[in-house]
Amino acid sequence: MKKQQEKQTKGIYLLLGENEIDKSEFLNKLIHDFSYNRNVEKVVINALDDFSVDNFIATVRYSSLFVPYRIVILENFDKMPNKSDKEKLVSFLREFRNDNTLVIILSSLTPSRFDRLISDTIQEVGVVKTFWKVFEFNLHNYVSEVLSKNGIEPSKELVELIIARNGQNMSGIAEDIKYLRSYFQANEYVYADKALELLSQKSGESGIFDLIGAIVKGDKYKAILVLNQLFEKGEEPFGFGNILFSQVRKIVKLRKFIDSNLSEEEICKKVGISSFEFKNLRRIVQNMDSRRIKTLLRFVVEFEKAMRSADDTIKLATIEKFIINSL
């Protein structure tokens, strides 16, 4: 069994595609299988950091007297080398034979965009595998499945928050799920409410609640302060913009039920929110009137317009101007 396991992980692998979640899972299995019961040195080369084909070849060829097995990972190999370097790389790949070294090349490119000669050469001596992007129509199911595989309860609210933060950015989705998993103990099952609260804090959603609350109260100074804090924290505008739009939609829906005789649980189901969101949004909704609703909706529109600028300074200035003139 051990020999069969070793045979499966010998040679060179080229892992293509934008689906970083499945790619990462496959990569980890490769590393685990090759490293099983061995003393292994792992070397990671980032093609974005002064990469050269000569250095890559030298790194792969290097052998140590103290560590007999090596894994060499070349990541972010999206920019193809020039003609002479490509010929050098292809020649090396064709001749490379070393059962003690596993070479893994990672690229976000699809097969049609990756260099055909390099991929065909690797296919001859190793394995080429593509991890296709998950399309939007089944993204919810996909995120739900990955959460379940990682021992995290895949509630609708949690799945939607992860997608709102990342869109179809598979690296971002993978990072969020890894963050949730690593925060809790390895064998602990993570319930959705805990994961949702943790990820909400990470995403700055508590800041979004504060921003919305300040706008509803007409507190322009606090609104500008919170807005600047969100930008200073390095939050991705696309991410917290999506969360902002999502929360405003929920606020509008929540207003219809807040004075009803329904229980908190019933309202949460109708609006599609968690108890964590309910507590934050109820506090905001209780201070709202029709005029503030209109101001909030106009703010969302202006925010969306501001996000079209490529310059974060202009984005921030545009939103601040609206707050000053409207609150």
Secondary structure as UniProt FT lines:
FT   HELIX           2..8
FT   STRAND          11..16
FT   HELIX           20..35
FT   TURN            36..37
FT   STRAND          40..46
FT   TURN            47..50
FT   HELIX           53..61
FT   STRAND          69..75
FT   HELIX           83..95
FT   TURN            99..100
FT   STRAND          101..106
FT   TURN            111..113
FT   HELIX           116..125
FT   STRAND          127..130
FT   HELIX           136..138
FT   HELIX           139..149
FT   TURN            150..151
FT   HELIX           156..166
FT   TURN            167..168
FT   HELIX           170..183
FT   TURN            186..187
FT   HELIX           192..202
FT   TURN            203..204
FT   HELIX           205..217
FT   HELIX           220..232
FT   TURN            233..234
FT   HELIX           237..257
FT   TURN            258..259
FT   HELIX           264..271
FT   HELIX           275..285
FT   TURN            286..287
FT   HELIX           290..306
FT   TURN            307..308
FT   HELIX           312..326
//
